[in-house]
Amino acid sequence: MPNGCGPSWMPRRLTWLFFGWWYEASCDKHDKGYKKGGDEVRRFECDWKLLLALLRDCKRVRWYWKPLAYPVAILYFVLVRLFGWYFFQYKIGEANEN
């Protein structure tokens, strides 16, 4: 089950407070990709799609939130790239299967 934005050990209320209310649907879709798993190429694809979705989400927030929304999206993407390997379901020989 997707847990929104943030690691599974972090309380959902806390992740929602920081950035989930902007990006929760995008994060949930990313979690499904991580659960499906694959190889490192598939992980990068999931992460790249997450970044694009987060940036689309930024376009939808009110103008006064945009200066915060974009840096948070980029920071979140960087954190996912650095630490997401721990949560990704690696599978041998299943690259690019959709």
Buried (B, 14 or more C-beta within 10 A) or exposed (E): EBBBBBEEEEEBEEBBEBBBEBBBBBBBBBBEBBEBBBBEEBBEBBBEBBBEBBBEBBEEBEEEEEEEBBEBBBEBBEEBBEEBEEBBEEEEEEEEEE
